[in-house]
Amino acid sequence: MTNRDIEDYVHQLVHIMQQAAWNSTPNPHKPPTTDTCTPTIKQEILDKRQLRKQWQQSRSPQDKAKFSKATTELKQLLLDHKQQAIQT
């Protein structure tokens, strides 16, 4: 038995072990997300983010009130959407 034969056997062994590992490992597929937001919710999120940015820059009480109102409305909209999804 030569060094070349030993290297070939080791290569075959490694290949067999890799194949066994690949065959026994499940594919990491992420299930498609079916919980997508409606365009209304997406727009509300964008509006809230813009109001938060505006408030963070100005620290105005009026901007804080607008931001808080948008946050509350978005929470209610998301809750309604979740309840509707549960019912269907």
Residue frames as qw, qx, qy, qz and C-alpha x, y, z in Angstrom:
[[0.000, 0.892, 0.453, 0.000, 0.00, 0.00, 0.00],
 [0.460, 0.264, 0.012, 0.848, 1.50, 3.31, -1.08],
 [0.062, -0.335, -0.323, 0.883, 1.06, 6.81, 0.22],
 [0.277, 0.023, -0.408, -0.869, -1.09, 7.56, -2.82],
 [0.438, -0.309, -0.815, -0.217, -3.46, 4.69, -1.96],
 [0.292, -0.422, -0.636, 0.576, -3.79, 5.94, 1.61],
 [0.064, 0.242, 0.015, -0.968, -4.56, 9.47, 0.41],
 [0.367, -0.117, -0.625, -0.679, -7.21, 8.12, -1.97],
 [0.430, -0.393, -0.810, 0.070, -8.87, 6.11, 0.82],
 [0.183, -0.398, -0.433, 0.788, -8.81, 9.09, 3.16],
 [0.181, 0.104, -0.261, -0.943, -10.31, 11.26, 0.41],
 [0.431, -0.257, -0.751, -0.429, -13.07, 8.67, -0.16],
 [0.368, -0.418, -0.731, 0.395, -13.74, 8.47, 3.58],
 [0.036, -0.312, -0.197, 0.929, -14.02, 12.25, 3.88],
 [0.299, -0.021, -0.487, -0.820, -16.33, 12.35, 0.86],
 [0.442, -0.346, -0.815, -0.145, -18.59, 9.64, 2.33],
 [0.277, -0.433, -0.586, 0.626, -18.74, 11.45, 5.67],
 [0.086, 0.204, -0.054, -0.974, -19.61, 14.74, 3.98],
 [0.381, -0.160, -0.660, -0.627, -22.36, 13.09, 1.94],
 [0.408, -0.416, -0.797, 0.160, -23.80, 11.48, 5.08],
 [0.154, -0.392, -0.377, 0.825, -23.79, 14.83, 6.88],
 [0.200, 0.106, -0.291, -0.929, -25.41, 16.64, 3.95],
 [0.419, -0.237, -0.764, -0.431, -28.08, 13.96, 3.56],
 [0.411, -0.457, -0.736, 0.282, -28.97, 13.96, 7.26],
 [0.118, -0.319, -0.240, 0.909, -29.11, 17.75, 7.64],
 [0.291, 0.737, 0.608, -0.035, -32.46, 19.36, 6.78],
 [0.328, 0.441, 0.236, 0.801, -32.49, 22.30, 4.42],
 [0.145, -0.414, -0.443, 0.782, -32.88, 25.59, 6.28],
 [0.003, 0.477, 0.550, 0.686, -35.97, 26.78, 4.44],
 [0.121, 0.177, 0.424, -0.880, -37.84, 29.68, 5.94],
 [0.228, 0.565, 0.792, 0.031, -41.57, 29.28, 5.53],
 [0.115, 0.432, 0.303, 0.842, -43.08, 32.05, 3.43],
 [0.019, 0.248, 0.518, -0.818, -44.56, 34.74, 5.58],
 [0.031, -0.549, -0.733, -0.401, -48.28, 35.02, 5.11],
 [0.249, -0.795, -0.426, 0.352, -48.71, 37.76, 7.69],
 [0.377, 0.237, 0.197, 0.873, -48.13, 40.73, 5.44],
 [0.008, 0.493, 0.364, -0.790, -49.25, 44.22, 6.29],
 [0.376, 0.762, 0.518, 0.099, -51.92, 45.98, 4.36],
 [0.402, 0.475, 0.103, 0.776, -50.96, 49.14, 2.48],
 [0.331, -0.834, -0.141, -0.418, -52.87, 51.16, 5.09],
 [0.785, -0.590, -0.002, 0.192, -50.76, 49.72, 7.91],
 [0.721, 0.105, 0.108, 0.676, -47.55, 50.26, 5.96],
 [0.143, 0.687, 0.139, 0.699, -48.49, 53.89, 5.39],
 [0.547, -0.805, -0.087, -0.214, -49.33, 54.37, 9.07],
 [0.836, -0.337, 0.029, 0.432, -45.93, 52.94, 10.02],
 [0.526, 0.351, 0.134, 0.763, -44.18, 55.31, 7.63],
 [0.152, -0.802, -0.152, -0.557, -46.17, 58.26, 8.99],
 [0.718, -0.692, -0.066, 0.033, -45.35, 57.31, 12.58],
 [0.787, -0.101, 0.063, 0.605, -41.65, 57.02, 11.79],
 [0.300, 0.552, 0.146, 0.764, -41.67, 60.41, 10.14],
 [0.394, -0.819, -0.124, -0.398, -43.47, 61.97, 13.11],
 [0.820, -0.498, -0.041, 0.280, -40.98, 60.35, 15.51],
 [0.644, 0.167, 0.090, 0.741, -38.07, 61.77, 13.52],
 [0.015, 0.716, 0.164, 0.678, -39.70, 65.20, 13.50],
 [0.609, -0.768, -0.103, -0.168, -40.27, 65.06, 17.26],
 [0.841, -0.282, -0.012, 0.462, -36.70, 63.84, 17.96],
 [0.488, 0.342, 0.097, 0.797, -35.31, 66.77, 16.04],
 [0.108, -0.640, -0.107, -0.753, -37.54, 69.47, 17.51],
 [0.296, -0.187, -0.771, 0.532, -38.53, 68.10, 20.97],
 [0.297, -0.198, -0.052, -0.933, -41.67, 70.15, 20.61],
 [0.363, 0.113, 0.766, -0.517, -44.69, 69.20, 22.78],
 [0.663, 0.436, 0.026, -0.608, -46.95, 69.55, 19.72],
 [0.522, 0.441, -0.694, -0.228, -44.77, 67.13, 17.75],
 [0.041, -0.154, 0.932, -0.326, -44.73, 64.74, 20.70],
 [0.552, 0.250, 0.492, -0.625, -48.54, 64.83, 20.83],
 [0.683, 0.474, -0.293, -0.473, -48.78, 64.07, 17.09],
 [0.332, 0.384, -0.861, 0.013, -46.30, 61.22, 17.47],
 [0.242, -0.029, 0.841, -0.482, -48.15, 59.78, 20.46],
 [0.661, 0.348, 0.228, -0.624, -51.48, 59.98, 18.63],
 [0.625, 0.475, -0.529, -0.323, -50.01, 58.21, 15.58],
 [0.112, 0.284, -0.929, 0.209, -48.53, 55.51, 17.84],
 [0.444, 0.126, 0.677, -0.574, -51.89, 54.91, 19.52],
 [0.704, 0.443, -0.035, -0.554, -53.71, 54.77, 16.19],
 [0.479, 0.456, -0.733, -0.159, -51.16, 52.34, 14.78],
 [0.119, -0.146, 0.916, -0.354, -51.45, 50.08, 17.82],
 [0.591, 0.283, 0.473, -0.589, -55.23, 50.00, 17.42],
 [0.655, 0.521, -0.322, -0.443, -54.95, 49.35, 13.69],
 [0.293, 0.383, -0.876, 0.022, -52.54, 46.46, 14.30],
 [0.311, 0.006, 0.817, -0.485, -54.79, 45.04, 17.00],
 [0.683, 0.400, 0.183, -0.583, -57.81, 45.20, 14.68],
 [0.561, 0.515, -0.584, -0.280, -55.79, 43.53, 11.92],
 [0.057, 0.264, -0.938, 0.218, -54.69, 40.78, 14.30],
 [0.491, 0.167, 0.644, -0.562, -58.24, 40.18, 15.51],
 [0.701, 0.483, -0.099, -0.515, -59.48, 40.00, 11.95],
 [0.410, 0.462, -0.779, -0.105, -56.74, 37.50, 11.07],
 [0.180, -0.110, 0.902, -0.375, -57.68, 35.35, 14.03],
 [0.617, 0.310, 0.404, -0.600, -61.34, 35.37, 13.04],
 [0.725, 0.517, -0.289, -0.350, -60.54, 34.29, 9.48]]
